[in-house]
Amino acid sequence: MVLARTALAVTLLSGSLAHAAAPAAKRPPPDARADAVVAARIAVEYHDVRALARVLKDIFAVQPDRGEVRAILDDTRDATLVVFATPAGHADVRRVLADLVAGAP
């Protein structure tokens, strides 16, 4: 019984020490494009800003950690969209918005 406890203690201790002595894994370098993400308010003349934001999120497959467009929020009080994107992403959103809203009834 004592031998089993000793073996267990040595195993636990050696595992903890080996883990503590192991060099830390290097972090991947930060995404340089993440610094270029900026927010812009875009006023739209459309009756349902919330639905428009959902459509744009689907079109651009918005993901908060990657891609040209990181987030699209709606502000129904002001009929504006708040777009978090890179400059190229903002240009794409404005181009698609012009096409969508121009064809709206």
N, CA, C and O atoms as a Tinker XYZ file with bonds, in Angstrom:
   420  protein
     1  N      0.819000   -1.185000    0.000000    73     2
     2  CA     0.000000    0.000000    0.000000    64     1     3
     3  C      0.866000    1.253000    0.000000    63     2     4     5
     4  O      0.603000    2.204000   -0.735000    81     3
     5  N      1.903000    1.241000    0.834000    73     3     6
     6  CA     2.815000    2.378000    0.899000    64     5     7
     7  C      3.545000    2.522000   -0.424000    63     6     8     9
     8  O      3.774000    3.635000   -0.898000    81     7
     9  N      3.904000    1.408000   -1.010000    73     7    10
    10  CA     4.610000    1.434000   -2.290000    64     9    11
    11  C      3.718000    2.040000   -3.380000    63    10    12    13
    12  O      4.188000    2.808000   -4.219000    81    11
    13  N      2.440000    1.693000   -3.359000    73    11    14
    14  CA     1.511000    2.232000   -4.356000    64    13    15
    15  C      1.354000    3.740000   -4.188000    63    14    16    17
    16  O      1.332000    4.471000   -5.179000    81    15
    17  N      1.245000    4.214000   -2.946000    73    15    18
    18  CA     1.130000    5.652000   -2.696000    64    17    19
    19  C      2.393000    6.382000   -3.128000    63    18    20    21
    20  O      2.330000    7.468000   -3.705000    81    19
    21  N      3.535000    5.778000   -2.845000    73    19    22
    22  CA     4.801000    6.392000   -3.225000    64    21    23
    23  C      4.911000    6.481000   -4.748000    63    22    24    25
    24  O      5.320000    7.505000   -5.293000    81    23
    25  N      4.541000    5.400000   -5.418000    73    23    26
    26  CA     4.601000    5.391000   -6.884000    64    25    27
    27  C      3.657000    6.445000   -7.466000    63    26    28    29
    28  O      4.005000    7.136000   -8.424000    81    27
    29  N      2.468000    6.562000   -6.885000    73    27    30
    30  CA     1.511000    7.561000   -7.355000    64    29    31
    31  C      2.031000    8.977000   -7.119000    63    30    32    33
    32  O      1.908000    9.843000   -7.985000    81    31
    33  N      2.609000    9.204000   -5.951000    73    31    34
    34  CA     3.146000   10.532000   -5.637000    64    33    35
    35  C      4.294000   10.892000   -6.564000    63    34    36    37
    36  O      4.380000   12.027000   -7.034000    81    35
    37  N      5.177000    9.938000   -6.833000    73    35    38
    38  CA     6.312000   10.191000   -7.731000    64    37    39
    39  C      5.810000   10.467000   -9.143000    63    38    40    41
    40  O      6.327000   11.351000   -9.825000    81    39
    41  N      4.811000    9.719000   -9.580000    73    39    42
    42  CA     4.259000    9.921000  -10.921000    64    41    43
    43  C      3.631000   11.307000  -11.048000    63    42    44    45
    44  O      3.869000   12.013000  -12.028000    81    43
    45  N      2.839000   11.691000  -10.067000    73    43    46
    46  CA     2.206000   13.009000  -10.109000    64    45    47
    47  C      3.230000   14.128000  -10.040000    63    46    48    49
    48  O      3.127000   15.121000  -10.759000    81    47
    49  N      4.209000   13.963000   -9.178000    73    47    50
    50  CA     5.235000   14.988000   -9.017000    64    49    51
    51  C      6.096000   15.111000  -10.263000    63    50    52    53
    52  O      6.397000   16.219000  -10.707000    81    51
    53  N      6.493000   13.975000  -10.830000    73    51    54
    54  CA     7.354000   14.041000  -12.018000    64    53    55
    55  C      6.592000   14.630000  -13.208000    63    54    56    57
    56  O      7.173000   15.350000  -14.021000    81    55
    57  N      5.310000   14.330000  -13.312000    73    55    58
    58  CA     4.514000   14.910000  -14.392000    64    57    59
    59  C      4.390000   16.412000  -14.245000    63    58    60    61
    60  O      4.486000   17.145000  -15.230000    81    59
    61  N      4.177000   16.876000  -13.022000    73    59    62
    62  CA     4.063000   18.315000  -12.781000    64    61    63
    63  C      5.377000   19.025000  -13.041000    63    62    64    65
    64  O      5.401000   20.106000  -13.629000    81    63
    65  N      6.477000   18.412000  -12.599000    73    63    66
    66  CA     7.789000   19.024000  -12.821000    64    65    67
    67  C      8.151000   19.046000  -14.297000    63    66    68    69
    68  O      8.712000   20.025000  -14.787000    81    67
    69  N      7.834000   17.978000  -14.999000    73    67    70
    70  CA     8.144000   17.935000  -16.429000    64    69    71
    71  C      7.337000   18.989000  -17.177000    63    70    72    73
    72  O      7.836000   19.631000  -18.101000    81    71
    73  N      6.097000   19.155000  -16.771000    73    71    74
    74  CA     5.258000   20.161000  -17.424000    64    73    75
    75  C      5.770000   21.570000  -17.124000    63    74    76    77
    76  O      5.776000   22.433000  -18.003000    81    75
    77  N      6.190000   21.796000  -15.903000    73    75    78
    78  CA     6.690000   23.117000  -15.522000    64    77    79
    79  C      8.024000   23.423000  -16.184000    63    78    80    81
    80  O      8.318000   24.582000  -16.477000    81    79
    81  N      8.837000   22.396000  -16.422000    73    79    82
    82  CA    10.154000   22.604000  -17.011000    64    81    83
    83  C     10.098000   22.714000  -18.530000    63    82    84    85
    84  O     11.055000   23.178000  -19.149000    81    83
    85  N      9.008000   22.299000  -19.129000    73    83    86
    86  CA     8.901000   22.347000  -20.587000    64    85    87
    87  C      8.853000   23.801000  -21.047000    63    86    88    89
    88  O      8.223000   24.636000  -20.396000    81    87
    89  N      9.512000   24.109000  -22.162000    73    87    90
    90  CA     9.473000   25.489000  -22.659000    64    89    91
    91  C      8.058000   25.841000  -23.118000    63    90    92    93
    92  O      7.325000   25.000000  -23.639000    81    91
    93  N      7.707000   27.070000  -22.915000    73    91    94
    94  CA     6.379000   27.531000  -23.317000    64    93    95
    95  C      6.277000   27.543000  -24.834000    63    94    96    97
    96  O      7.228000   27.891000  -25.534000    81    95
    97  N      5.126000   27.164000  -25.320000    73    95    98
    98  CA     4.908000   27.173000  -26.763000    64    97    99
    99  C      4.875000   28.618000  -27.254000    63    98   100   101
   100  O      4.323000   29.502000  -26.598000    81    99
   101  N      5.469000   28.836000  -28.407000    73    99   102
   102  CA     5.483000   30.186000  -28.966000    64   101   103
   103  C      4.099000   30.547000  -29.473000    63   102   104   105
   104  O      3.412000   29.737000  -30.095000    81   103
   105  N      3.711000   31.766000  -29.194000    73   103   106
   106  CA     2.442000   32.257000  -29.707000    64   105   107
   107  C      2.619000   32.650000  -31.165000    63   106   108   109
   108  O      3.675000   33.137000  -31.569000    81   107
   109  N      1.576000   32.432000  -31.942000    73   107   110
   110  CA     1.682000   32.895000  -33.327000    64   109   111
   111  C      1.724000   34.417000  -33.347000    63   110   112   113
   112  O      1.145000   35.066000  -32.476000    81   111
   113  N      2.399000   34.987000  -34.328000    73   111   114
   114  CA     2.462000   36.454000  -34.391000    64   113   115
   115  C      1.064000   37.026000  -34.587000    63   114   116   117
   116  O      0.228000   36.412000  -35.249000    81   115
   117  N      0.809000   38.188000  -34.020000    73   115   118
   118  CA    -0.524000   38.778000  -34.182000    64   117   119
   119  C     -0.801000   39.095000  -35.643000    63   118   120   121
   120  O      0.099000   39.429000  -36.413000    81   119
   121  N     -2.041000   38.982000  -35.991000    73   119   122
   122  CA    -2.461000   39.258000  -37.358000    64   121   123
   123  C     -2.285000   40.750000  -37.634000    63   122   124   125
   124  O     -2.900000   41.583000  -36.967000    81   123
   125  N     -1.459000   41.083000  -38.598000    73   123   126
   126  CA    -1.175000   42.489000  -38.899000    64   125   127
   127  C     -2.423000   43.210000  -39.406000    63   126   128   129
   128  O     -2.564000   44.420000  -39.230000    81   127
   129  N     -3.325000   42.456000  -40.038000    73   127   130
   130  CA    -4.534000   43.089000  -40.558000    64   129   131
   131  C     -5.494000   43.487000  -39.447000    63   130   132   133
   132  O     -6.349000   44.348000  -39.656000    81   131
   133  N     -5.374000   42.880000  -38.273000    73   131   134
   134  CA    -6.285000   43.212000  -37.178000    64   133   135
   135  C     -6.131000   44.669000  -36.767000    63   134   136   137
   136  O     -7.088000   45.288000  -36.302000    81   135
   137  N     -4.929000   45.222000  -36.936000    73   135   138
   138  CA    -4.714000   46.621000  -36.593000    64   137   139
   139  C     -5.415000   47.553000  -37.570000    63   138   140   141
   140  O     -5.711000   48.700000  -37.233000    81   139
   141  N     -5.680000   47.073000  -38.766000    73   139   142
   142  CA    -6.272000   47.919000  -39.795000    64   141   143
   143  C     -7.800000   47.939000  -39.725000    63   142   144   145
   144  O     -8.440000   48.637000  -40.511000    81   143
   145  N     -8.391000   47.188000  -38.800000    73   143   146
   146  CA    -9.848000   47.153000  -38.692000    64   145   147
   147  C    -10.334000   48.431000  -38.019000    63   146   148   149
   148  O     -9.900000   48.775000  -36.919000    81   147
   149  N    -11.232000   49.119000  -38.691000    73   147   150
   150  CA   -11.789000   50.363000  -38.158000    64   149   151
   151  C    -13.316000   50.301000  -38.249000    63   150   152   153
   152  O    -13.878000   49.522000  -39.020000    81   151
   153  N    -13.958000   51.127000  -37.456000    73   151   154
   154  CA   -15.424000   51.191000  -37.464000    64   153   155
   155  C    -15.878000   52.401000  -38.267000    63   154   156   157
   156  O    -15.242000   53.455000  -38.248000    81   155
   157  N    -16.980000   52.228000  -38.965000    73   155   158
   158  CA   -17.567000   53.340000  -39.717000    64   157   159
   159  C    -19.083000   53.240000  -39.621000    63   158   160   161
   160  O    -19.656000   52.152000  -39.692000    81   159
   161  N    -19.711000   54.383000  -39.461000    73   159   162
   162  CA   -21.177000   54.453000  -39.458000    64   161   163
   163  C    -21.622000   54.785000  -40.877000    63   162   164   165
   164  O    -21.155000   55.752000  -41.479000    81   163
   165  N    -22.520000   53.981000  -41.394000    73   163   166
   166  CA   -23.026000   54.184000  -42.748000    64   165   167
   167  C    -24.531000   54.427000  -42.654000    63   166   168   169
   168  O    -25.286000   53.544000  -42.246000    81   167
   169  N    -24.950000   55.607000  -43.028000    73   167   170
   170  CA   -26.382000   55.925000  -43.031000    64   169   171
   171  C    -27.027000   55.291000  -44.254000    63   170   172   173
   172  O    -26.506000   55.383000  -45.365000    81   171
   173  N    -28.165000   54.648000  -44.036000    73   171   174
   174  CA   -28.870000   54.003000  -45.146000    64   173   175
   175  C    -30.314000   54.486000  -45.173000    63   174   176   177
   176  O    -30.913000   54.766000  -44.135000    81   175
   177  N    -30.845000   54.575000  -46.355000    73   175   178
   178  CA   -32.249000   54.943000  -46.520000    64   177   179
   179  C    -33.008000   53.674000  -46.887000    63   178   180   181
   180  O    -33.329000   53.423000  -48.048000    81   179
   181  N    -33.277000   52.894000  -45.864000    73   179   182
   182  CA   -33.973000   51.624000  -46.050000    64   181   183
   183  C    -34.891000   51.444000  -44.858000    63   182   184   185
   184  O    -34.529000   51.814000  -43.740000    81   183
   185  N    -36.065000   50.886000  -45.072000    73   183   186
   186  CA   -37.073000   50.829000  -44.013000    64   185   187
   187  C    -36.750000   49.828000  -42.907000    63   186   188   189
   188  O    -37.247000   49.992000  -41.792000    81   187
   189  N    -35.942000   48.804000  -43.162000    73   187   190
   190  CA   -35.633000   47.792000  -42.143000    64   189   191
   191  C    -34.120000   47.602000  -42.045000    63   190   192   193
   192  O    -33.551000   46.728000  -42.699000    81   191
   193  N    -33.488000   48.415000  -41.234000    73   191   194
   194  CA   -32.026000   48.392000  -41.108000    64   193   195
   195  C    -31.557000   47.075000  -40.501000    63   194   196   197
   196  O    -30.506000   46.553000  -40.874000    81   195
   197  N    -32.334000   46.544000  -39.570000    73   195   198
   198  CA   -31.943000   45.284000  -38.918000    64   197   199
   199  C    -31.893000   44.137000  -39.929000    63   198   200   201
   200  O    -30.951000   43.345000  -39.916000    81   199
   201  N    -32.884000   44.043000  -40.793000    73   199   202
   202  CA   -32.897000   43.001000  -41.821000    64   201   203
   203  C    -31.753000   43.204000  -42.808000    63   202   204   205
   204  O    -31.135000   42.239000  -43.258000    81   203
   205  N    -31.478000   44.444000  -43.138000    73   203   206
   206  CA   -30.369000   44.742000  -44.040000    64   205   207
   207  C    -29.038000   44.305000  -43.431000    63   206   208   209
   208  O    -28.180000   43.770000  -44.134000    81   207
   209  N    -28.865000   44.529000  -42.134000    73   207   210
   210  CA   -27.640000   44.098000  -41.452000    64   209   211
   211  C    -27.508000   42.581000  -41.488000    63   210   212   213
   212  O    -26.413000   42.059000  -41.698000    81   211
   213  N    -28.619000   41.865000  -41.284000    73   211   214
   214  CA   -28.567000   40.394000  -41.331000    64   213   215
   215  C    -28.184000   39.902000  -42.721000    63   214   216   217
   216  O    -27.399000   38.963000  -42.854000    81   215
   217  N    -28.732000   40.527000  -43.748000    73   215   218
   218  CA   -28.404000   40.125000  -45.120000    64   217   219
   219  C    -26.923000   40.362000  -45.404000    63   218   220   221
   220  O    -26.255000   39.511000  -45.992000    81   219
   221  N    -26.416000   41.511000  -44.987000    73   219   222
   222  CA   -24.997000   41.809000  -45.209000    64   221   223
   223  C    -24.099000   40.841000  -44.445000    63   222   224   225
   224  O    -23.050000   40.441000  -44.951000    81   223
   225  N    -24.498000   40.464000  -43.237000    73   223   226
   226  CA   -23.714000   39.487000  -42.474000    64   225   227
   227  C    -23.643000   38.160000  -43.215000    63   226   228   229
   228  O    -22.599000   37.509000  -43.230000    81   227
   229  N    -24.755000   37.758000  -43.832000    73   227   230
   230  CA   -24.757000   36.518000  -44.604000    64   229   231
   231  C    -23.912000   36.641000  -45.865000    63   230   232   233
   232  O    -23.179000   35.715000  -46.212000    81   231
   233  N    -24.006000   37.757000  -46.541000    73   231   234
   234  CA   -23.245000   37.949000  -47.780000    64   233   235
   235  C    -21.749000   37.891000  -47.513000    63   234   236   237
   236  O    -21.007000   37.246000  -48.255000    81   235
   237  N    -21.307000   38.560000  -46.463000    73   235   238
   238  CA   -19.874000   38.646000  -46.180000    64   237   239
   239  C    -19.373000   37.565000  -45.235000    63   238   240   241
   240  O    -18.188000   37.552000  -44.905000    81   239
   241  N    -20.241000   36.655000  -44.786000    73   239   242
   242  CA   -19.855000   35.585000  -43.855000    64   241   243
   243  C    -19.024000   36.165000  -42.712000    63   242   244   245
   244  O    -17.880000   35.766000  -42.493000    81   243
   245  N    -19.615000   37.104000  -41.996000    73   243   246
   246  CA   -18.921000   37.870000  -40.958000    64   245   247
   247  C    -18.457000   36.960000  -39.831000    63   246   248   249
   248  O    -19.237000   36.194000  -39.266000    81   247
   249  N    -17.162000   37.063000  -39.515000    73   247   250
   250  CA   -16.564000   36.375000  -38.370000    64   249   251
   251  C    -15.720000   37.392000  -37.629000    63   250   252   253
   252  O    -14.945000   38.115000  -38.255000    81   251
   253  N    -15.848000   37.469000  -36.304000    73   251   254
   254  CA   -15.162000   38.530000  -35.562000    64   253   255
   255  C    -13.648000   38.416000  -35.513000    63   254   256   257
   256  O    -12.976000   39.385000  -35.162000    81   255
   257  N    -13.097000   37.272000  -35.852000    73   255   258
   258  CA   -11.649000   37.112000  -35.721000    64   257   259
   259  C    -10.905000   37.008000  -37.042000    63   258   260   261
   260  O     -9.678000   36.905000  -37.042000    81   259
   261  N    -11.604000   37.031000  -38.157000    73   259   262
   262  CA   -10.910000   36.951000  -39.448000    64   261   263
   263  C    -11.771000   37.517000  -40.559000    63   262   264   265
   264  O    -12.983000   37.683000  -40.415000    81   263
   265  N    -11.125000   37.803000  -41.657000    73   263   266
   266  CA   -11.848000   38.313000  -42.809000    64   265   267
   267  C    -11.762000   39.824000  -42.937000    63   266   268   269
   268  O    -11.268000   40.516000  -42.048000    81   267
   269  N    -12.249000   40.311000  -44.048000    73   267   270
   270  CA   -12.232000   41.747000  -44.319000    64   269   271
   271  C    -13.296000   42.490000  -43.512000    63   270   272   273
   272  O    -13.085000   43.630000  -43.098000    81   271
   273  N    -14.434000   41.842000  -43.292000    73   271   274
   274  CA   -15.525000   42.452000  -42.524000    64   273   275
   275  C    -15.663000   41.667000  -41.228000    63   274   276   277
   276  O    -15.929000   40.465000  -41.252000    81   275
   277  N    -15.483000   42.345000  -40.090000    73   275   278
   278  CA   -15.475000   41.657000  -38.792000    64   277   279
   279  C    -16.819000   41.709000  -38.080000    63   278   280   281
   280  O    -17.176000   40.756000  -37.387000    81   279
   281  N    -17.574000   42.794000  -38.229000    73   279   282
   282  CA   -18.877000   42.900000  -37.564000    64   281   283
   283  C    -19.730000   43.939000  -38.275000    63   282   284   285
   284  O    -19.228000   44.933000  -38.799000    81   283
   285  N    -21.037000   43.681000  -38.280000    73   283   286
   286  CA   -22.000000   44.638000  -38.817000    64   285   287
   287  C    -23.116000   44.756000  -37.787000    63   286   288   289
   288  O    -23.825000   43.790000  -37.507000    81   287
   289  N    -23.257000   45.944000  -37.234000    73   287   290
   290  CA   -24.285000   46.213000  -36.227000    64   289   291
   291  C    -25.300000   47.189000  -36.802000    63   290   292   293
   292  O    -24.974000   48.006000  -37.664000    81   291
   293  N    -26.531000   47.097000  -36.318000    73   291   294
   294  CA   -27.563000   48.017000  -36.798000    64   293   295
   295  C    -27.964000   48.971000  -35.686000    63   294   296   297
   296  O    -28.022000   48.596000  -34.515000    81   295
   297  N    -28.239000   50.203000  -36.069000    73   295   298
   298  CA   -28.758000   51.212000  -35.148000    64   297   299
   299  C    -30.068000   51.707000  -35.747000    63   298   300   301
   300  O    -30.078000   52.564000  -36.630000    81   299
   301  N    -31.166000   51.156000  -35.255000    73   299   302
   302  CA   -32.470000   51.471000  -35.845000    64   301   303
   303  C    -32.930000   52.884000  -35.524000    63   302   304   305
   304  O    -33.755000   53.440000  -36.248000    81   303
   305  N    -32.413000   53.476000  -34.454000    73   303   306
   306  CA   -32.816000   54.848000  -34.102000    64   305   307
   307  C    -32.359000   55.843000  -35.157000    63   306   308   309
   308  O    -33.090000   56.771000  -35.505000    81   307
   309  N    -31.140000   55.645000  -35.666000    73   307   310
   310  CA   -30.577000   56.578000  -36.641000    64   309   311
   311  C    -30.610000   56.050000  -38.066000    63   310   312   313
   312  O    -30.183000   56.745000  -38.987000    81   311
   313  N    -31.110000   54.833000  -38.267000    73   311   314
   314  CA   -31.083000   54.170000  -39.576000    64   313   315
   315  C    -29.664000   54.123000  -40.124000    63   314   316   317
   316  O    -29.405000   54.509000  -41.264000    81   315
   317  N    -28.746000   53.639000  -39.279000    73   315   318
   318  CA   -27.350000   53.503000  -39.692000    64   317   319
   319  C    -26.859000   52.095000  -39.419000    63   318   320   321
   320  O    -27.389000   51.377000  -38.572000    81   319
   321  N    -25.846000   51.731000  -40.152000    73   319   322
   322  CA   -25.121000   50.490000  -39.914000    64   321   323
   323  C    -23.750000   50.859000  -39.369000    63   322   324   325
   324  O    -23.125000   51.809000  -39.841000    81   323
   325  N    -23.285000   50.119000  -38.386000    73   323   326
   326  CA   -21.934000   50.298000  -37.866000    64   325   327
   327  C    -21.140000   49.097000  -38.358000    63   326   328   329
   328  O    -21.420000   47.958000  -37.985000    81   327
   329  N    -20.150000   49.363000  -39.197000    73   327   330
   330  CA   -19.386000   48.302000  -39.842000    64   329   331
   331  C    -17.954000   48.339000  -39.327000    63   330   332   333
   332  O    -17.277000   49.363000  -39.414000    81   331
   333  N    -17.502000   47.211000  -38.791000    73   331   334
   334  CA   -16.112000   47.044000  -38.373000    64   333   335
   335  C    -15.427000   46.231000  -39.460000    63   334   336   337
   336  O    -15.725000   45.051000  -39.644000    81   335
   337  N    -14.506000   46.868000  -40.180000    73   335   338
   338  CA   -13.871000   46.199000  -41.312000    64   337   339
   339  C    -12.560000   46.887000  -41.659000    63   338   340   341
   340  O    -12.239000   47.961000  -41.150000    81   339
   341  N    -11.817000   46.234000  -42.538000    73   339   342
   342  CA   -10.618000   46.847000  -43.096000    64   341   343
   343  C    -11.068000   47.852000  -44.157000    63   342   344   345
   344  O    -12.235000   47.845000  -44.550000    81   343
   345  N    -10.177000   48.702000  -44.621000    73   343   346
   346  CA   -10.576000   49.634000  -45.689000    64   345   347
   347  C    -11.144000   48.926000  -46.925000    63   346   348   349
   348  O    -12.105000   49.403000  -47.528000    81   347
   349  N    -10.554000   47.802000  -47.295000    73   347   350
   350  CA   -11.085000   47.053000  -48.436000    64   349   351
   351  C    -12.471000   46.494000  -48.117000    63   350   352   353
   352  O    -13.345000   46.463000  -48.983000    81   351
   353  N    -12.668000   46.060000  -46.889000    73   351   354
   354  CA   -13.978000   45.557000  -46.474000    64   353   355
   355  C    -15.036000   46.642000  -46.496000    63   354   356   357
   356  O    -16.173000   46.396000  -46.898000    81   355
   357  N    -14.667000   47.852000  -46.061000    73   355   358
   358  CA   -15.612000   48.973000  -46.109000    64   357   359
   359  C    -16.013000   49.279000  -47.548000    63   358   360   361
   360  O    -17.181000   49.548000  -47.825000    81   359
   361  N    -15.060000   49.239000  -48.451000    73   359   362
   362  CA   -15.369000   49.499000  -49.860000    64   361   363
   363  C    -16.324000   48.435000  -50.405000    63   362   364   365
   364  O    -17.255000   48.755000  -51.144000    81   363
   365  N    -16.094000   47.172000  -50.040000    73   363   366
   366  CA   -16.983000   46.096000  -50.490000    64   365   367
   367  C    -18.393000   46.268000  -49.930000    63   366   368   369
   368  O    -19.378000   46.087000  -50.646000    81   367
   369  N    -18.486000   46.618000  -48.648000    73   367   370
   370  CA   -19.804000   46.804000  -48.031000    64   369   371
   371  C    -20.540000   47.953000  -48.706000    63   370   372   373
   372  O    -21.732000   47.840000  -48.990000    81   371
   373  N    -19.856000   49.042000  -48.964000    73   371   374
   374  CA   -20.508000   50.191000  -49.618000    64   373   375
   375  C    -20.963000   49.841000  -51.037000    63   374   376   377
   376  O    -22.026000   50.278000  -51.477000    81   375
   377  N    -20.156000   49.055000  -51.749000    73   375   378
   378  CA   -20.522000   48.639000  -53.103000    64   377   379
   379  C    -21.768000   47.759000  -53.082000    63   378   380   381
   380  O    -22.692000   47.962000  -53.869000    81   379
   381  N    -21.788000   46.782000  -52.181000    73   379   382
   382  CA   -22.943000   45.887000  -52.083000    64   381   383
   383  C    -24.177000   46.652000  -51.610000    63   382   384   385
   384  O    -25.281000   46.415000  -52.101000    81   383
   385  N    -23.993000   47.567000  -50.662000    73   383   386
   386  CA   -25.120000   48.380000  -50.193000    64   385   387
   387  C    -25.724000   49.198000  -51.327000    63   386   388   389
   388  O    -26.945000   49.302000  -51.445000    81   387
   389  N    -24.873000   49.771000  -52.151000    73   387   390
   390  CA   -25.372000   50.567000  -53.279000    64   389   391
   391  C    -26.215000   49.701000  -54.209000    63   390   392   393
   392  O    -27.245000   50.149000  -54.714000    81   391
   393  N    -25.781000   48.462000  -54.436000    73   391   394
   394  CA   -26.541000   47.558000  -55.304000    64   393   395
   395  C    -27.842000   47.106000  -54.643000    63   394   396   397
   396  O    -28.882000   47.047000  -55.298000    81   395
   397  N    -27.789000   46.786000  -53.344000    73   395   398
   398  CA   -28.982000   46.297000  -52.649000    64   397   399
   399  C    -30.043000   47.378000  -52.491000    63   398   400   401
   400  O    -31.216000   47.151000  -52.788000    81   399
   401  N    -29.636000   48.538000  -52.031000    73   399   402
   402  CA   -30.598000   49.602000  -51.756000    64   401   403
   403  C    -31.129000   50.208000  -53.050000    63   402   404   405
   404  O    -32.278000   50.647000  -53.099000    81   403
   405  N    -30.310000   50.237000  -54.094000    73   403   406
   406  CA   -30.767000   50.780000  -55.377000    64   405   407
   407  C    -31.881000   49.918000  -55.965000    63   406   408   409
   408  O    -32.782000   50.429000  -56.631000    81   407
   409  N    -31.818000   48.614000  -55.718000    73   407   410
   410  CA   -32.835000   47.716000  -56.255000    64   409   411
   411  C    -34.023000   47.522000  -55.338000    63   410   412   413
   412  O    -34.931000   46.761000  -55.671000    81   411
   413  N    -34.046000   48.189000  -54.185000    73   411   414
   414  CA   -35.147000   48.017000  -53.224000    64   413   415
   415  C    -36.392000   48.752000  -53.700000    63   414   416   417
   416  O    -36.298000   49.795000  -54.347000    81   415
   417  N    -37.566000   48.200000  -53.374000    73   415   418
   418  CA   -38.815000   48.875000  -53.793000    64   417   419
   419  C    -39.068000   50.138000  -53.004000    63   418   420
   420  O    -40.069000   50.817000  -53.232000    81   419
